[in-house]
Each structure stands twice: as structure tokens, then as C-alpha cells.
């Protein structure tokens, strides 16, 4: 029987990204079919898994701008629940938000035009139309890893994961980070999620927060804590400022010759 996970010691020198779904107990991780997240794709940087993206249109992917700060070859894998399988697409055009700054959570957004377009086994997802309120239930999805303890081996998962989460109050999010000696600047363009048990979270760049079947937010690449002590920060895709930029770039893409 094929194992659903690869076990890697924390001290390994292998180039393993930490931007993955994590939890303290492997039992929380049960792989699901791509049919449960047909909007999701895996983004490779120089042939190494790097971030996840979400399909807005057959040829347009939305992901954090922070996933594309290095000059490299970016490839998108679609149509598979296995992390390193699927149809390959070239990232032909990458447009990052003009106000994006690498050390900020604000405007961490990019649209990517891919070739060839996404096939039948994947499906675009609709964007949320309004900002999220605190205490909104939803779920996150992506490829991930598990941690059985703060100093134990990290378990790299190949199977697609789905985890239910809730948003929290803005002030609670800031307070948690200050409690652990981290000062972050959040704006009205952000929202946070948190699991009180600290056993599950998303920490993969581009991890989507899905609410009522719509894409409500994506997590920045820099949001990658390997413990569940802090909330997760997302860019609120339902905010009017964010939606206006997305609509503008989609119009620009349509004017680009295929």
C-alpha cells in the first residue's frame, strides 16, 4: 500500500518548503479528492513545490505576490489531488499588485496568466462579494504537513487536505502576535483565522479560505509558522479595494493577445 506521507526529520538539509498545512496529529490529515477543491493548483518554483494558487478563469490563477519575488521559472500543476502530479501549465504573465511590499500583509496579491488553459478536471471559483465578518465559519485547503510536536519530525503530506476554520476578531489577532513578541501591521484588507486547540492551521502561501463555496481570502507566502500558536492572516478578497484591482487586471489580460 502506498504511504500518503513522506517522513522528514526537522534537521534534514533537503529543500522542503514550510508553507504547508500543518497539525500536531497525523490523524487530522485524511486526503481528499481534487473534486472537493477543483479550484486549487500547485505552483512550482524552479521545479520545487512553492505555493498554491486558485483558478479564477481557465487561463487565470490568483496567488500571493510574495510567491513571485524571486526570478525563476514558475509552473502550475492542475487536476490532481497529489501534490507533485497533474497537468503542467507555464506561468506566462505574472502581474503583482502595484502596492505590494515584501514585508507587508497588505496587497499581497498577484494574477497569473497560464498556458495552456486549465482542463476539464479543474474548475474556476467565484470570489466573495463582501468582506468577511469575525466568527465566520469556512475551510482552508491545500497540500500539507503534520507536526507531532515542537521538536519532532515534520511529516510532509502528498495528499490534498481540507480543514474547517473560523475567523476571529481583528483585535484578537493582533493581541496573539504581541503575546508571542511579534508585531504585525494589519489593515482593513486583512482577516484572521485561529484554531483554539492549536492543532491545525494553514501555512502554505496561497492557502485559500472558502466561505459558502466562494474564495474569501488567500494567505501570504510569509505566513508560515510551524506551530498553531498564532492566528493566520489572510488577504480579504471581498474588500472593494481588492476586488477593484482584480477586475482591472482581468480587463488588461483580456486585451493581451493569446
N, C-alpha and C positions, 0 to 999 in steps of 0.2 A: 504494500500500500504506500502511495506517495505521501510523504510528510508535507503538511501545509505550511511548515515554517523552517527557517534556517537558523540555527543557534550560533551566535557570535559573541565571544567574550568582550566585555567592555574595554579591555586593554588592546583589542585587536588593532592592527595597523591598516586593516582593509579600509578602503574609502567607502564608508557606509554613511549615507545621509541620515540625519537625526530628525528630519522633518516628516515624521510619520505618526500615525495614530498610535497611542501608547496606552497601556493599562498595567496594573500591578499583578494581574492574574490572567494567565493564559486562557482560562475557562471563559473569559469575557469575549474571546475572539473566535467567532464562528464565521467562516467565509460565506459570502452570499454571491448570487449570480449577478452578472452585469445587467441583467434585466431589471434589477432593483435600483440601478444607478446608471441608466443608459446615457446620461449627460456627461459622464465622467471620463476623462482621458488621463494618461500618464505622460509627463513631459520629461524627456531625456536631455541632459546637457552633456555633450561630447560622449554620448552612448551610456551615460550613467543616470539612473533614476534620480530626479531632481525635484520636481514639483508635480502637482496635479492641476488640471485645467477643467473647465466646464464648457460645454458646447452651447453657444448662443444661436448659431446658424451652421449649416453643413460645412461651411468653409471658415467659420469664425469661432475662436476659442477665447474665453476670458480667464485671466490668471493674474496673480500679483506682479506688479512691475519689478519687485525685488527679486523675482526668479530670473530676471534677464539683465542683471547688472554687469555680467562678465561677457566678453567677446568669446563666442563659442558657436558650435553647430547645435541647434535645437531641433529635436524630432519629437513628434507626438505619436503615441500609441493609442489606438482606439479599438473598441469592440471586444475586449476580453476582461474577465474578472481576475486574470493572472497578471501580476504587476509588470512583467517583462515580456508579455506577449501582446499580439494584436496587429492590426494594420498600421503601417508606417505612413506618416504624413510629414512633409517638410514645413517648418515654420518659415514661410516666405517673407512675410512682413510683420514686424513687431512694433506697435505704437504704444509707448508708455505715457501715462498722464503727465502733462507738462509741469505740474506742481509736485510731482513725486520727489521725495528726498530719501536716500537710503536708510537713514536712522530714524525715520518717522513712520508712524502708523497711518498717517493721513495721505489720501490719494495714492495708495499703493495699488495701482491698477494698470493693467495693460490688455489690449486686444491684439490677437494674433491671427493673421490670415494664413491658412494652411492649404497645401496642395499634396495630393488630390483631396477633394472634399470628403467628409465623413460618410461612411456607408450605411447600409440598412440596419445594422445591429446596434447602432447608437442613435440617440435622438436628442435634439435641442431641448433646453429647459427654459422656461419663461422666467423673466426677472420679477421679483416682488415689486409691487406698485407703490408701497408706502414704507416708511422707516419702521423698524421693529420697536415694540414696547418691551420693557422689562417683564420678566416672568412669562415669556412666550416660549412654548414648547416647540421643539423641532428635532432635527437629527443632523449629524455630520457623517460623511462617508469618505473613504479613501483606502489606500494600501498602507499597512502599518506595521508596528512592532509592539511587543509587550515587554514590560519590565517587572520582574518578580520581587524587586527590592531595590533600594537606592544604590547598592554596590554590587548587585548581581548581574548576571549576563543579560544582555538585551537580545530579545528573540525577534528576528526580522521575519515578518509575515509576507507571504506572497499572495494571499487571498484578499479579495475586496471585503472591507469591513463597514458596518453601519452601527452608529452609537447614538442613542437618544440623549439630548441635552436640553437645557433651558437657559434662556438669557437671564441676566441679573441686573440689578440697579447700577447705574453709572458710578455712583459714589462708592458702592461696594467694590467694584472692580479696582478703582484707584487705591482704596484702602488696603486691599490684599497685597498689591505690589509694594506699597510703602511698608507694610508689615514685614516683608522679607527684604527690605533695603533696596528696592528698585523703584526709581522714579520714572514714570512714563507720562507722556502727554497724550491724552485722548481728546477728541473733538466730537462735535455733533455727527460726524461722519462715521463714528465707530459704535459698536456694541460689544458686549462681553458675554461669554457663557462660562458656567462653572459647575463642576460635579462635587457636591459636598463630601462625598466619600473619598475624593481624590484618587479614585481608581481608574478613571477614564478621562480622556481628553483627546483632542486632535492637535497634532503639532507638525503637520505637513503643509508646506507652502501651497496655497490654493485650496486647502480643505474647504468645502462648501458647507454652509448652514442652510438646510432646506426647511422651509415652513409652508405648510399647506400645498406641497408639491411645487413650490416656486423657489428660485435661488435668491435667498435673502442677504447672504453675505459670503465673503471669502476671507480666509486667514492669510496674513502676510507671511512671507518666507522666513522672516526673522523671528516669528513667534514659534519657538521650538523647545521650550522647557521639557526636560525628560522626566519630570515628576508632575504630579497633579496639584501642586501646592498653589499655583496661581491660576486665575481665570484665563480664558483665551480671548484675545482681541480679534475682532473681525472688522472689515470694511463694510459698512451698511450700503448695499447696492440699491436699496429702496429710497435712499435720500435723494431729493430732487437735484442737488448739485451733481451727484454721481450719475444719475440717470441722464441728465442733460449732456454730459461728456460722452457717455456711451452712445447715445443717439447720434451725436455729431460725428463721432468716428465711424459709425456704421454707414452713415451717408458718404463719408470720404471713401470707404472701402468699395462702395458700390460704383464709385466713379473711376476706380482703378481697373484698367484692362486686365481681363483674366489671362 
